Structure formats: C-alpha cells, structure tokens
Amino acid sequence: MTVILEQPASTGTRDPEELLNAVSPHITELTVNVFDAGLSLWDREVALLLRDHTMVRDMAERILGNAVMYTVGCIEHPEVHLGVGKLVDVGVHQLILDTPVWWGICRLYNGGAYKHHAPFIERRRDGLCLRTADFLKSIGFDIDEELWAIDGTDCSPCDNKVPDSH
C-alpha cells in the first residue's frame, strides 16, 4: 500500500517574519551589534521591543509582524497613501531605530533608496488606518484585525505621499 502525503495548499499570504529575516544578507553596517547574539532579525527586533516596552512576547510579535507588513506595503506601493495606528507604529519605529536593519530593509525592498520617516505633528482621524488595513489584506497580508481596529481612525501622522517617506 502506498500512502501519498499532500502538502497543504498555500494560503497565498505573505509571512512578515520571512520578509524581515530575508534582510539579513543586506545588512552591512554594525554587523557585530546586529548579529552578535546569534538571533534571527525577527527575534532581535522582538527582543528589542520587549526590552523597551511593557508587553508579552505574543504582543511584540503581533506588533512587529504588522509593522513589517505596513513597511513593505509602503515601499512596494508608494502611490498609495497608507497610515498606521499608534500601536503598530511602535513596531515601525523599532525597525527605523535599528538603523543597520532599516538600511538593510531599504536595500532589499526599496532598491537601496533610503525610506525617510517624516511625521506630521497632528494625527489623522479620517479612517486612513482602517483603509490601510484593507489595502494590506488586498496585497496578500494576513493582518491582525484587532491591532488595526484598536486605533481605528486615529492614524499616525506620517506622510508617505512623497516617494521617499513613510
């Protein structure tokens, strides 16, 4: 008797952990600092979130995953105005503040061009955050609905209308 094991059908979703870990070979600055602990980039950024914010690992991973989705979405679609809520923005800021990793993200996903962080002073309250969640779903991401709904219409004051800014 022959048994054939079938692989489950792909869901077609994009994995933010894989997207972030793919950045490793594109990091050229401060590599000792980035890689000295022997962690994957995903685990490094989660550890940094846990170091600097009061949250459990599950929440740090949820925030980071959605931050990666948002960042890649902004880079891949500069023609679409996207915005992120306060909670997911914590993860976006983590990526930006770890500058060797941010440069690696820019090298891999933005053709080497630096993606600036240029926030406005006032937060937007026009539903952009919820529209962004819908857009990210439309490009293959399995967003965390709860994280996006928490901020709902209270979006970040970032300006990604210009090609080199998020």
Helices and strands as residue ranges (DSSP letters): H 16-21, G 24-26, H 31-35, H 41-52, H 57-76, H 86-97, H 99-109, H 128-138, H 145-151
